[in-house]
Amino acid sequence: MSVLTRGRHGGWDVDTDLVVRAQHGDEEAFASLAVAVGNRLHAVSFRILRDTYLAEDATQQALLTIWRDLPSLRDPARFDAWSYRLLVRACYAEGRRTRDWAPNLSLLPVDEPAVAEGLSVVVDRDQLERGFQRLSIEHRAVVVLHHYVDLPLDQVAEILGVPIGTVRSRLFHAMRGLRAALEADARPALREVAQ
């Protein structure tokens, strides 16, 4: 039996029977549930927090909160939205904590020659990453839930516990801020070319 099924918005829905069993204290059912949603929650938290260690902490905290509060979930069919709400709260808490700067480096093989096209893709990705990090965590959460998780704005509003107008406003300001950051990064390159 599959734990995940294709949802109506292209995402994945968790098997409701598994949620009900976990609500009643079935540890094996919860373990299956945690395995089924853990990677997805981590991917979302990483996209919001932009830091592997913070994302791991937020995901772990969300899973602990899910285990603790699962018996109080009224509608097991709403598990996905509920778990995202708990995850976003954990991301907000992690984002507020002050951390010492730690580089997020990984060693890459250098066997392949650098290609001009490949370099421009890396530069574009780096500019996008820097622009995204300049956004507030609230703005990042809206962008990730809407564009990465592919949730409609009314569901994003429900998950965040804010009015849909607030979600629209945050999305508008996030996209405007991202565009402004990308344009600001591009300006020095344009000046250098003109000289």
N, C-alpha and C positions, 0 to 999 in steps of 0.2 A: 504494500500500500504506500502511495506517495504522500509525503508530509506536506508538500507544496503543490498547489494547483494554480493555473493561469487565472489571474484576476480580471475583472472587467476593464481595468485601465491599463492592461498590458503588464502589470506587476504580478507579484506572486501572493497568493492567499494561503494561509496556513490551515491545515485540516482541523476543522472545528471540534471533531471528536477528540483529537489529541489535546486540544486546549482544555476541554471539559475534564478529561482524565487528569491532566496536570493541575487543574483547579481543585480537584478533590484529593490532592496530595500524592498522586502517582509520580514518584521520582523518575522512573524510567521514561514516562511520557514527557516530563519536563526536560530531561536530558535530550530526548529526540527533538523536542521543540527548540531547545537552545542551539543544538547543532544545525537545525533547519534555518534558523533566523540569525544566528551569530555572525556569519560572514557578511550578510546583507546589512545588519546593524553596524558592523565595524566599517564597512565601505561608506555608509552614510555619515557616520561620525568622523571619519577621516576627511571626507569632503567638506564637512562643516568646520572642523578644527584645524585642518591642514598640518597636523602633526601626528606621527604614528603613535607615540607614547601617550599623548593626551587622548587620542581616539581609542586606544586599548583600554585606558582607565575609564573613559566614558561608557564604552560598550560593556565592560565588566560591571560597572555601577548600574547600568540599565538592566542587565540580566539579573542582578541581585534584587533590584526593585521589582522586576517582573515576577520573580519567584515569591517575594514577600507579599506583593499586592494582588497576585493572580486570583486568589479566592474572591476578591471584591469586584472583579470584572463582571459586570452585569450581562453583557452580550458577548459571548465567545466569538461570534462572527466579526466583531469589531476589534479583534486582537491586533491586527496589523496597525491600525490607526492608533490604538492605545499604546502599543509598544514603541511606535515612532514618537509619540508624545513623551514617553518616559525617557527615550534616548535623547531627544532634543533638550529636555531639562537637564540631563546628565552632561550634555555638551555645554550648555550654558554654565553649569557649575564648574566644569573643568576649564572653560575659557576664562572664568573670573580668577582662577587660582594663578598666582604668580609662580613662574618656573624660571629656573636658570636656563639660559640659552644653551641648547644642545644641538649640534649640527645633525641634520637628518641626511647623512651621506651613505651612499652605497657604492661599492666598487663595481665598475663596469668593465667588461672586456674591451680591449683596444685592438683586437685582431683585424677588424674591418676598417678600411680607409674611410675617412670622413668624406661625405658627399655634400656638395653645396646645398642640394635640396634638403638633405637630412639636417643640416645645420640650421637652415631657416625654420624648419619645423620645431627644433629644439628651442630656438630663440623665441618663436611665437608662443610656445608652451610656457616658457619661462616668464615672458611678459604677462601672459594670462594669469599665471600663478601669483606673481607679485601683485597684480591688480586685485585678484580675488582675496589675497591676504589683507589688503587695505580695507576691505569691507568689514562692517561690524558683524559680530556673530549672528545677530538677529537677521541681518540681510543675507548672510551666507546660508542660514537655515532655510529661508524661503526659496532661494535660488536652487539649492540642492533638492529640497522636497518637490519643487515644481518641475525643474528641468532634468534632474538626475533620476529621481524616483518616479517621475512622470505622473504626479498626482494633480488632480484639478485643484484650482484655487480654493474652492469651498472645503475640500478635504484638508488642505494645508491650513486653512483657518481653524478648522476643528482640532487638528493635531496641536497647533500652537496655542489654542485657547484664546484667539483674538478675532475681532470682526473681519469679515472678508475685505472690507475697505482698507483695513490696516495691512493685510497681506498684499493687496494690489499696490498700496503706497510703498511698502518695503521692496517689493519686486521692482517697481518703477525706479526707486532711488538706488537700488542695488545695481541695476543695469546701467543707469546713468553714471553712477560712480565707477563702475567697471570700464565703461567707455572713456570716461575722463582720465582714468589711470592709464589706460592703454595709449590714449592720445598724448598724455604727458610723457610717457616713456618713449614715444616715437619722436617727439620734438627734438631732442638733442641729436638724434641720428639724422634728422632732416637738416639741421644747422651744419653738421659736419659735412654732409654731402654738398651743401651750397658753397662751402668755403673752398 
